[in-house]
Amino acid sequence: MKQANKYILLVDCESTQPCQQNNMQSHVFDFAYLLIRKSDFAIIERGAYILRDFCNEPLFYSSSDKTSQWSKKSLPGRTERYRKMLRGGERELITVPQLNAVLMMLNCNYSPVLMAYNLSFDYSLGLNSGLVLRFFKEKQCLMKMAIQIYLRRSGYQRFCLRNNLLSEKNFLRFSAEAIGRYLGIQGKENHTALSDLLDWEYPILCNVLRQHKKHDPNFKLDWQSLSLPYVYGQLHGV
């Protein structure tokens, strides 16, 4: 067995739409992982799956959204994209017990730190879907790590103001796409699990690890410090 804490298992999930039939719970539709060696950031294993147990449930959509990729109108196109992934071998159809066996083997062989961008979402979604994630002894949230490093920087704050990276309530954004753009990643998130890992979350993780910063696992976000008036006042001494 490899020594603990030398590997990271970076995961990402895309979910189904909660509905009355499944007690208003979302499930994992698209699941991907990267096994990363911390010493040199090498990706030594990867996997990308569609969960057979939930593949007949509709993908997540927002009923109030009429135009973006999260609209109900976009569902046929998004669903067909996954069908093409299956036909092209970019995804493997797998059951929950089979995926649990994969995860258990990774844990037994590498004892990795389980990590995701917004870990609470992916972890809860996994539990809802029957994934056994509790056996990972150490868990870290990449989003919280990134927030502690980048959102305190005046350069990031200015970047958000210049590029209108603000929420509807005028707080600085800290999504993987916002942080990634600050770090120089071009384009937009694809919102399919493996693509988001490779294009956005893995580069963010590498940059975070290069900072050699200590991270507080009990960190709580101070929303006031992210509000537009507060940030503007800090930057301009108001």
C-alpha positions as CSV (number, residue, x, y, z in Angstrom):
1,M,0.0,0.0,0.0
2,K,1.2,3.5,-0.8
3,Q,1.7,5.9,2.1
4,A,-1.1,8.2,3.0
5,N,-1.4,11.8,2.0
6,K,0.8,11.5,-1.1
7,Y,-2.1,11.3,-3.5
8,I,-5.2,13.3,-4.2
9,L,-8.4,11.9,-5.6
10,L,-10.0,14.9,-7.4
11,V,-13.7,14.2,-8.3
12,D,-16.5,15.9,-10.0
13,C,-20.2,15.1,-10.5
14,E,-23.0,16.3,-12.7
15,S,-26.5,15.7,-11.3
16,T,-30.0,14.7,-12.2
17,Q,-33.0,16.8,-11.7
18,P,-34.7,16.3,-8.3
19,C,-38.3,15.2,-8.7
20,Q,-41.2,13.6,-6.7
21,Q,-40.4,10.2,-8.0
22,N,-37.1,10.1,-6.2
23,N,-38.2,12.1,-3.1
24,M,-36.9,15.4,-4.5
25,Q,-33.3,14.1,-4.4
26,S,-30.7,14.6,-7.1
27,H,-28.5,11.7,-8.1
28,V,-25.1,11.4,-9.7
29,F,-25.4,11.1,-13.5
30,D,-21.9,11.8,-14.6
31,F,-18.9,11.0,-12.4
32,A,-15.2,11.5,-13.0
33,Y,-12.0,11.3,-11.1
34,L,-8.3,12.1,-11.4
35,L,-5.8,10.4,-9.2
36,I,-3.0,12.9,-8.7
37,R,0.5,12.4,-7.2
38,K,1.2,15.4,-5.0
39,S,5.0,15.4,-5.5
40,D,4.9,16.3,-9.2
41,F,1.1,16.8,-9.9
42,A,1.1,13.9,-12.3
43,I,-2.2,12.4,-13.2
44,I,-1.6,8.7,-12.7
45,E,-5.1,7.4,-13.2
46,R,-8.5,8.7,-14.4
47,G,-12.0,7.5,-14.8
48,A,-15.2,8.8,-16.3
49,Y,-18.6,7.1,-15.9
50,I,-22.3,7.5,-16.3
51,L,-24.3,5.9,-13.5
52,R,-26.6,3.2,-15.0
53,D,-28.8,3.4,-11.9
54,F,-29.8,7.0,-12.7
55,C,-29.2,7.4,-16.4
56,N,-32.9,7.5,-17.2
57,E,-33.5,10.5,-14.9
58,P,-33.4,13.9,-16.6
59,L,-30.3,15.9,-16.2
60,F,-30.4,18.9,-13.8
61,Y,-32.1,22.0,-15.2
62,S,-33.5,25.3,-13.9
63,S,-37.2,25.8,-14.6
64,S,-36.7,29.6,-14.3
65,D,-33.8,29.6,-16.8
66,K,-35.0,30.1,-20.4
67,T,-31.8,30.6,-22.3
68,S,-28.6,29.2,-20.8
69,Q,-27.2,25.7,-20.8
70,W,-29.2,25.0,-17.6
71,S,-32.6,25.6,-19.3
72,K,-35.1,22.8,-19.8
73,K,-34.9,23.6,-23.5
74,S,-31.2,22.5,-23.5
75,L,-31.9,19.0,-22.1
76,P,-32.2,17.1,-25.4
77,G,-28.9,18.5,-26.7
78,R,-27.1,17.8,-23.4
79,T,-28.5,14.3,-23.2
80,E,-27.4,13.6,-26.8
81,R,-23.9,14.8,-26.0
82,Y,-23.7,12.1,-23.3
83,R,-25.0,9.5,-25.7
84,K,-22.2,10.4,-28.0
85,M,-19.7,10.1,-25.2
86,L,-20.9,6.6,-24.5
87,R,-20.8,5.6,-28.1
88,G,-17.3,7.1,-28.5
89,G,-15.9,5.4,-25.4
90,E,-15.4,8.7,-23.5
91,R,-17.7,7.4,-20.8
92,E,-18.3,4.0,-19.3
93,L,-21.8,2.9,-18.1
94,I,-21.4,1.6,-14.5
95,T,-23.6,0.7,-11.6
96,V,-23.3,2.1,-8.1
97,P,-21.8,-1.1,-6.7
98,Q,-19.2,-1.2,-9.5
99,L,-18.2,2.4,-8.9
100,N,-18.0,1.8,-5.2
101,A,-15.6,-1.1,-5.9
102,V,-13.4,1.3,-8.1
103,L,-13.4,3.9,-5.3
104,M,-12.6,1.3,-2.6
105,M,-9.7,-0.1,-4.6
106,L,-8.3,3.4,-5.1
107,N,-8.5,4.1,-1.4
108,C,-6.9,0.8,-0.5
109,N,-4.0,1.2,-3.0
110,Y,-3.3,4.9,-2.5
111,S,-5.0,6.3,0.6
112,P,-5.7,9.5,-1.3
113,V,-7.2,12.7,0.0
114,L,-10.7,13.0,-1.4
115,M,-11.1,16.4,-2.9
116,A,-13.6,18.3,-5.1
117,Y,-14.4,21.9,-6.0
118,N,-17.3,22.5,-3.5
119,L,-16.8,19.2,-1.8
120,S,-20.0,19.5,0.2
121,F,-22.1,19.3,-3.0
122,D,-20.3,16.4,-4.6
123,Y,-20.1,14.5,-1.2
124,S,-23.8,15.0,-0.5
125,L,-24.8,14.0,-4.0
126,G,-22.6,10.9,-3.8
127,L,-24.3,9.9,-0.5
128,N,-27.7,10.4,-2.0
129,S,-26.7,8.1,-4.8
130,G,-25.4,5.3,-2.6
131,L,-21.7,6.0,-3.1
132,V,-19.6,4.9,-0.2
133,L,-17.3,7.9,0.4
134,R,-16.9,7.8,4.2
135,F,-13.9,5.4,4.0
136,F,-11.7,8.2,2.7
137,K,-10.0,9.3,5.9
138,E,-9.1,12.8,4.7
139,K,-11.3,15.1,2.7
140,Q,-10.6,18.6,1.5
141,C,-12.5,21.2,-0.4
142,L,-10.6,22.7,-3.2
143,M,-13.0,25.7,-3.4
144,K,-12.3,26.6,0.3
145,M,-8.5,26.3,-0.4
146,A,-8.8,28.6,-3.4
147,I,-10.9,31.1,-1.5
148,Q,-8.4,31.4,1.3
149,I,-5.6,32.1,-1.2
150,Y,-7.1,34.2,-4.0
151,L,-10.0,36.2,-2.7
152,R,-7.8,38.0,-0.2
153,R,-5.7,39.4,-3.1
154,S,-6.4,42.9,-4.4
155,G,-5.4,41.6,-7.8
156,Y,-8.3,39.0,-7.8
157,Q,-10.7,41.6,-6.5
158,R,-9.8,44.0,-9.2
159,F,-10.0,41.2,-11.8
160,C,-13.6,40.5,-10.7
161,L,-14.6,44.1,-10.9
162,R,-13.0,44.6,-14.3
163,N,-14.7,41.5,-15.7
164,N,-18.0,41.8,-13.9
165,L,-17.5,38.5,-12.0
166,L,-20.2,39.4,-9.5
167,S,-23.2,37.5,-8.3
168,E,-26.8,38.8,-8.6
169,K,-26.4,40.1,-5.1
170,N,-23.1,41.8,-5.9
171,F,-20.7,39.5,-4.2
172,L,-17.4,38.5,-5.8
173,R,-17.7,35.2,-7.6
174,F,-15.5,32.3,-6.6
175,S,-16.6,29.5,-8.9
176,A,-14.0,27.3,-10.6
177,E,-14.6,29.3,-13.8
178,A,-14.0,32.7,-12.0
179,I,-10.9,31.5,-10.3
180,G,-9.7,29.7,-13.4
181,R,-10.1,32.8,-15.5
182,Y,-8.1,34.8,-13.0
183,L,-5.3,32.2,-13.4
184,G,-5.4,32.5,-17.2
185,I,-7.6,29.7,-18.3
186,Q,-9.6,30.5,-21.4
187,G,-13.1,29.6,-22.4
188,K,-16.1,28.4,-20.3
189,E,-16.8,25.4,-18.2
190,N,-18.2,22.6,-20.2
191,H,-20.2,21.2,-17.2
192,T,-19.4,17.6,-17.9
193,A,-17.4,16.0,-15.2
194,L,-14.1,14.9,-16.8
195,S,-13.8,18.1,-18.9
196,D,-14.3,20.3,-15.9
197,L,-11.7,18.4,-13.9
198,L,-9.1,18.5,-16.7
199,D,-9.7,22.0,-18.0
200,W,-10.5,23.9,-14.8
201,E,-10.2,22.1,-11.4
202,Y,-6.9,20.3,-12.0
203,P,-5.1,23.5,-13.1
204,I,-6.5,25.3,-10.1
205,L,-5.4,22.5,-7.8
206,C,-1.8,22.6,-9.2
207,N,-1.7,26.4,-8.7
208,V,-3.0,26.0,-5.1
209,L,-0.4,23.4,-4.3
210,R,2.4,25.5,-5.7
211,Q,1.5,28.2,-3.1
212,H,2.6,26.0,-0.2
213,K,0.0,27.7,2.0
214,K,-1.6,26.2,5.0
215,H,-5.4,25.9,4.8
216,D,-7.9,26.0,7.6
217,P,-10.3,23.1,7.1
218,N,-12.8,24.8,9.4
219,F,-12.7,28.0,7.3
220,K,-16.0,29.9,7.2
221,L,-16.7,32.4,4.4
222,D,-17.1,36.0,5.5
223,W,-19.7,37.2,2.9
224,Q,-19.4,40.8,4.0
225,S,-15.8,40.9,2.8
226,L,-17.0,39.8,-0.7
227,S,-19.6,42.4,-1.0
228,L,-19.1,45.1,-3.7
229,P,-19.2,48.1,-1.4
230,Y,-16.7,46.5,1.0
231,V,-14.3,45.4,-1.8
232,Y,-14.5,48.8,-3.5
233,G,-13.8,50.5,-0.2
234,Q,-10.8,48.3,0.5
235,L,-9.3,48.9,-2.9
236,H,-9.9,52.7,-2.9
237,G,-9.4,53.4,0.8
238,V,-13.0,54.6,1.2
